[in-house]
């Protein structure tokens, strides 16, 4: 994780616990729709929200939106230093800019003076789609070009007194993204916003995001994450939390371990696992529950959990805190298991 910390509203980046971000997918000037979408994202566990600022109406709407939401808001700006300033003046908690398309050093200084005055941070984002021509010609579409671009742009803000900087070096290519962030982490102590940009739709997008973000988080790289999907932004937030949990960075949830099933399985293990997962998905409690299908690995896995079941055609064994606690007929097993689960959850 980063050596520096940066506060985005009430969320501090660089503390070791990555913040989950998403981005609204409606016109920001449609404040009512924007707020409604943000409320859904808040309910899903979004820590920071980003909105697009394409024109003055979008920038001015930030003040109205901020009054009705509960998480920090980041204004996403391209091609206009003036809009960046206007967004900050209307309450943005952070700006996301690409200095390479703001127009030049004079415009960067204008934004730098603004974020210093309002005491807000800035994210300097480099993407493979917007690498400066001189860097592209020198390094091609590579991690070196991405990182050099981000560091060069960050140095411009530092030149004008800005120290609260977050970096990103995104690509739609997973191996390139991972290499770029690893190099950025070696060369900079700024907090890193990580993600695979333009990952796509559905399972393909989820897999790309999980592969890239997960690899970085396991390395200890990443201070805030966004899973970029061509889909409902709530799915981005849900996926981000699932990745954090898989990487051991979130503990306050019920983990369900379940058997993949094979020809040895003699009861509805997969169905029970689905029903258990549905029951515990909203629970905020650090528990591990195992639903296993046979005697090969089932008892061993179940004993490692707070609650577990392993079964066969005639009977199932329920384990609690590592001990075999009850043997029940298979047809009665689900009821007995859920009864114990409810007691634990309560």
N, C-alpha and C positions, 0 to 999 in steps of 0.2 A: 504494500500500500504506500501511498504518498508520504513524504516526510513533512510536507506543509499541510495545513488545514485551511479550508475556505468555507465561510458561512454563506449559505443561500437561504435568505430568510432565517427561519429557525432550524434549518437542517445543516449540519456541519459535515463537510466532505473531508475524507482523509483520516478518519478515526479508526478504521479497520472494519467497519460495518457499511458495506456499499448501500447507497440510497437507490431506490427504484424510480425511474422516470418513464414518462410517456409523453405523447404529443397529441393535442386535439386535432380532429380531422374535419372541422367545420370552419367557416369563415369567422375570424376573430371578432369582426364588427357585429356579427350576429351574437351579441353577448348572451342572450337568453339560452340559445342552443349550446353555446360554449360552456356556460356555467352548468347546464344539465349534464353535459358529457363529463366535465371535471368532477361533479358530484359522484357519478358512477365510478370514476377512476379512484377517487378517494376511498369509496367503499371497498374497492378491490385491493387497496393497499399501496396506492401510488404516493410517493413521498414528494415528488417535484413534478410540476407540469410545464410543458413548453407550448407556446402558441406562435403561430406565424404572424408576422407583421409585414403586410404587403403594401399598405397605404396608410394615410393619416387616420382614417376611420378605425382601422385595426389598432393603431397605437393608442388612440384616445379611449377605445373600449376597454383597455387594460384596467383603468381605474374602476370602472363599473364592475368588471369581472372580479377584481381583487376583493371588493367589498362583500362578495357572496361565496367565497371559497375559503378553504382552511389550510391549503398547502402553498408553498412558494411557487411563484410564476416566473418563467423564463421567456423573454421575448426573442424570437428567432428572426434575425435581420440579415438581409443580403442587399448589396448594391447601393445602400443609402445610409450615410452617417447621420443625416438629418432625422430619419425615422428611428434610428437607434437612440438618439438624444430624446426624441419625443416619447418613446416607449419608457425610457428611464424616468422622465418627468411625470409620467402617468402611473408610476408605481411598480414597474418591473423589478423583481428581486435579483435578476441577473440578465445579462445580454449574451446571446450566442451570435458571434459574428465570424466572418471569414475576411480578415483584413485585406486579403489579396483582391477582393472585389468591392471594397469600400470606395476606391477611387484614388488612393495615394496616401502619402504620409501625413499630409495636412488633414485629411478626413479621419485618419487613425488618431491623430492628436485630439481632434474634436471629441471623439468618442471616449478617449482616455480621460480627458478633462471632465467629461460628464460622469463617468463611473466613479471617479475619485470624489467628485462633489456629492454624489448620491450614496457613496460608500457601499457600492454593490460590486460583485465580481463579474468577470467576463469569461466566456468559454471561447477559446480560439480553436476552431475546427478545421482540420485539413482532411479532404476527401480525395480519392483517386480521380474523381471527376473534375476537380478544380485545382490541380497542382499547377504552380506557376510554370510558364513556358520554359524559363531558363533551367529550372530544376528537372523538368520532364526531359529536356534535351540532354541534360547531363547524366541523369540517373534512370531515366525511363519510368515505367509504372512499377515502382519498387517501394519497399519499406524505407529505404534511405531517402527517397524523394518526399515521402509523406512526413517523415520525422523532421527532415530539414525544413520543410515548408512550415510545419507547426511551430518549431523553435524559432525560426526567423520571424514569424508573425508575432509570437509572444514577446520576442525581444523588442519589437517596436512599441508594444504597450509598456514594457518595463522601462524603456527609454523615457517615457513620459509619466513615470511614477506609479504605474499600476502594478501591484504585487499579487492581488487576489485573482489568480488566473487558473482556469481549468483547461486542460488540453484534451483533444481527441484526434485520432489518426485512423479514420475508418475507410474500409474498402468493402465491396460486396464479395470479394474473394476471401474465404476463411483463412487459409494459410498465410496470405499476405497481411491480413488484419492482425493475426496473432504475432507475426514477426515484427510488424510495425510497433505494436504496443509494447512488446518486450524491449525493443530498442529505445522507445520513448521512456520507459521506466528506468532504463539504465542511465539515460542522459539527462533526465529532468526530475526535480522533486515536486513539481506541480501535481495536484490531484488529476486523475485521469477519468474521463467519461468514456466508458467502453461499450462497444456494440459492433455488430456486423451491419453495415448500411445496406439498404435496398435488398434485404434478405429474401423477400418474396412473400408468397401467400401460403396459408395452410401448413401442412406438415413439413413441407420443404423449407419454408421460412423458419419454422420452429427449430428444425434440426440444425440449420446453418447457424442460427443465433446461439443455440445451446452449445454447439461444438466450439465456436469461437469464444464466447463469453466464459464458458466453463473452463476451457483450457487456461485462460488468463487468470480467472479467480483462483484456481488451484495453485497457480504460481504466485499468488498473493498480489496480483496486479488488478487494479480497478477500484474506484472510489464511488462511482455512480454508474448505473447500467440502464440501457434501454434495449429491449428486443424490438427491432424494427420490422413490423409486419404490414402487409397490404390487407388489413383486416380491422375489426373492431379493436380500438386501443385497449379495452379491458383485457383482451387476450394477451396483449403485450405485457401488462402488469402481472397477470397470472403466471405467464411463462417465466418472467424474471424472478418471481418468488420461488417457483419450482426449481430454477437453476441455482439460486442461492441456497436452497435447502439441500439439493443434491451435493453441493460443494461444502456443506457443513457450516455455512455462514448465517443460517437462521435455525433457531432451536425451538421456538415457541409454536410447535405444530405437532400433529399426530402423523408419524411416518408409518405407512402400511407396507409391509414386506409381504409379497405374495408369490406363490409358486407359479412358474410359467405353464405348468401342467404338461403331462405326457400320457402315454398309454397306461402308466401305472396308476393314474388318478381314478378313484372309484366313487367320488362324490362330487357335488357341484362346487368345487373349490373356487373356480374363476368367478362364478356368480356370487358367492359369498364375499369374495374379495372386493367385487364391485360395490356391493351393498354396504360393506364396512367403510370403504373409501368415501362413499357418498355421505354416510352418517358423520364422519369425522372431519370433513373438508373445511368446516368453519370453526373447528375447535382450536383454541389457543392454549395448548398444553403440551409440554415436551414429553411425548410418549412414543413408544415403538410397539406396533401391533403386527403379528405375523399370522397369515392365513396360508397354511401349507397343505400340500395334496397327498403326501404319502410318507412312509417311514424312512425313506432314504436320507433326505436332508431335513425333513419336517421337524422332528423332535429337537434336533440340534439348533435349528434356527429359532424355533418357538421358545426354547429355554433362554435365549439371549434377549428376549423382549419382555416388556411389561405384561403383555397378554398375548397368548398365542394359541393356535389350534392346529393340529395335524390329524388327518383322518384317513379312513378307508371305507370299505363297503358296509361293514357291520357296526363299527364304533369310531368315535373321535376322542382324542385326548386334548383336554384344555390345560394349558400351562399358565401360571401366573407367577411373576417374579422369579422365573427360573425353575419352579417346582411343578411337577405333575400334580394338578389340583383336582381333576375330575375326569372320569370316563363316562361318556354318554352314548346312547344309540345314535347312529348317524342321522336318523330322521328327527331327532330332538336336539342335535348339536347346535344348529343356528340359534334357536331360542335361548339355549343355555349360554352360548357365547355372547350374544347381544346383552343378556342380563348382566353379565360381568362387565362388559364394555361400558354400559350405562353407569354402573356404580363408579367405575374409574373416572369417567368423564365428569361426573358430578362432584 
